[in-house]
Amino acid sequence: MSENSLKKLFLLDAYALIYRSYYAFIRNPQFNSKGVNTSAMLGFTNSLVQLLEAENPHYIGVVFDVSGPTFRHNMYEAYKATRETMPEDLRKSIPYIRNIIEAFNIPIIELEGYEADDVIGTLAQKAKNEGFDTYMMTPDKDYAQLVEPHVRMYKPAKPGGAPEIWGPEEVKSNYGISSTSQMIDILGLMGDASDNVPGCPGIGPKTAQKLIAEYGSIEGIYDNLEKIKGKMKDNLAQNREQ
């Protein structure tokens, strides 16, 4: 095994993968002999085994969100206020999934007051500075802003497909931007309903990408607001603070 492969680190976004696994079986839920819904357990374990067999990482950790408020709630009180409660049968799966991870002798990482993506992003930066190639395993588009040389997204395979690995060029190509850091501006403009982040009314993903590609940043948009016409200009002007 080469020296480079010895420094391959995988960090898994636990809840993103758990929710994905649960809803993959939503039309055909899996149950054991005791009537326990095992959809999330099965899907998560399958994803983990496939990763271990395909990539053979020497370094791996699974990162969980911690229940309770984070520093974002202090910044924005309504953060995630509209998010639906976790389904009860999924909630009951979490302790079993944690036991499965521990049985693989894989560390569980979590930090009060922070979300999994905060922890993964921080560890990826530390690992990069120590010569590691880090792969953030998640289907969550928010992680695209963290991608840079030696820090990549590892998007789980869809049924019948293969995992997608996104480095800087893949992110820039998919979103029509010149820097992965511009994902912050795109996400800020379009908002995120799942997190109750409003963004700018009337601006969805395609419009946000177009505006950032043209003006470079949210600041660049406001520096050129007089060039934007109609309702979009009004919405931008009225919703600048949010």
N, C-alpha and C positions, 0 to 999 in steps of 0.2 A: 504494500500500500504506500502511495506517495506521501511525501511530507504535507502537501496541500490538503489531501483528503483526511489526514489526521487532525486537521484544524477545522473541520466542518461541524458547525454548531446549528442545531435545530431548536427553535423555540416555538412551542405550540400554543395558540390562543384557545384555551380550554372551552370556554362557553360558546365561542363562535363555531367550533367544531361539534360541540355537543348539540346545540340547537340544530345545526345542519343535519346531523345524524338522525335526530328525533323526527324532523319534518320530512326527511327522505322516506320514512316508513309511514307517513301519516295516513295514506290510503290503505295500507296493509300492515298495521302495527303488529309487532312481535311480542308474544307473551310466553312466559315459562309455565311449568306445570302448576305453579301456585297462583297463577293469574297476575303476576307482576309484569308490567309493560317493560320489555327489555330492548326496545327499539334504539334508544340513545346509547345504551351499553354496547349493543352489537355493532352499531354503526361506528362509534368512536373506536372500539377495539379493532375493527377491521381496518380503519384508516391508520391507526397506529402500527399495526402489523405490516400493512402494505408499505408504510414509510420505512420501517426498520429493514424490511427485506430489500426494498428498491434502492435505498440510499446508504444503508449501513453507517449511520452517523456514530462518531465516537463521543459526541457531546450532545445531550438532549435534555430539555426541561419542559414541563407543562405549566403554563402560567394561568392562574385563576383570578378573576375579579373577586374582591372582598365585598360582602354585603355591607351596606351603610354608605353614608355620604362620602364624596371625594372632594378634592380641592375645587373641582368644577362646580359643585353645588354651591360653594362659597362665592364663586364668581357670578353664577347665574342660577338663581333659586329654582327656576322652572326646568332645569336640566333633567331630562328623562322623566318628567312628571306625568307624561301621558302614556308611558310604556306599560303594556299589559303585564299582569302578574304571570309568572312562570306557570305553565300547566302543572297540575298536582302530580301526575304520574311522571313527568319529567323531573320535577323537584325531588321526588323519591329516588330517582336514578343516580343523583349526584354522589351520595356516599359510596355507592357501589362502584361508580367510575373512578373515584379517588382511590378506592381499594385496588382496582385493576391497575392503575398507574403505579401505585406503590409495589404491587406484585411484580411488575416489570423492573423494579429497582430504579425507576425514573423519578428524579426529584420534582416535587410540587413547589412552585414558587408563587408567593402572593405577598402583598404589602398593603396594610391598612391605609386608606385615604387615596389610593391610586388604582387605576384600572389596569387590566392586563396589557393593553397596548402601551401604556406609559412604561411599565416594567420591561416589556419586550424591547421597546425602542431604546431605553437606557442601557440594557444589557447588550444590545446589538452595537451600540456606540463603544462601550467598553471593550467588547470582544474585537471589534474592528481595529481598535488601537493596539491590541495585543496580537494581531496577526491572524485572526480567525475570519473565515467566511461564514456569515450568519444567514440562515434561512428562516423567515418568519412564516410559519405555517398557519394560514388563515384564508377564508374567502372574503374578508372584510376590506372593502375598497379604501377605507381610511388609512390603511398601512402603506398605501402607495407613496405618501408624503415622506416616509422614512427610508425609501429605497435610495441607495447610492452605491458606488463601488464597494464590493465586499458585504453589502447588506441587500438581500433580495427577498421578494415575496415568493412563497411556495404555495400556490393555490391548489387545493385538493382536486383530485380528478372527478369529473362528472361521470355518471354512469356510461360505461363503454368507452371512456376517454382516458387521457393521461394527465397527470398533474401539469400545471403551467408554472414555469419559473420566470418571474418578472424581475429583471434588472433595470437599471436606469433607462436603457433604450426602449424596452418594452413599455414602460410606463409612459414615456414621452410620446411614443408612437400611438398608443391606445387613446391618449387624451389630447393629442395635438399640441403639446406644450414643449417648451425648451428646457425646463428644469423640473425635477420631481418636486421641489419645494413649492412650485406653483399649484400643486394639489391642495395646499392649505387655502389658497385664494378661491379655487373652484368650489371646494366644500363650504367655505364661508359664504359664497354667493348663493349657492343652491340650497343650503341648509340641509337638515337631516331630520325627517319626520320621526324616525325611530328614537332619536335622542331629544326630540322636542326643541331642536335648534331651528329657528324660523328662516334664516337666510333672507333673501329679497323676494317678495311676492312676484310671481310671473317669470321668474328665472329658474329654469330647470337645468339638468346636466348639459344639454347641448349648447344652450345659450351661454351658460357659465364658461364652458370650454372655449367658445368662440370669443367671448369678451376678454378672457385672460390671454388667449393666443394673440389677440390684437393689441391689447394695452399692457400686458406683462404682469399686472398685479391689480389688486383692488384699489390701491393708491393711484395707480396709473389710470384706472377707469375714472376716478373722481377728478384727476388732473385734466381729463379730456371730456368731461361730462357734457360740454356744449356740443360735442360732435355726435352725441347719441340723441335719437329723436323719439318723440311720441311718449306712449305710456311707460316704456322701459325707463326713459330718462326720469319721468316723474317718480316711478317706484324707487329708483336708485337714490334720488334726492331725498325722498321722504323716509327712507329706511337705512340711511347711512350708518346710524349708530349701531343698529342690530346687525 
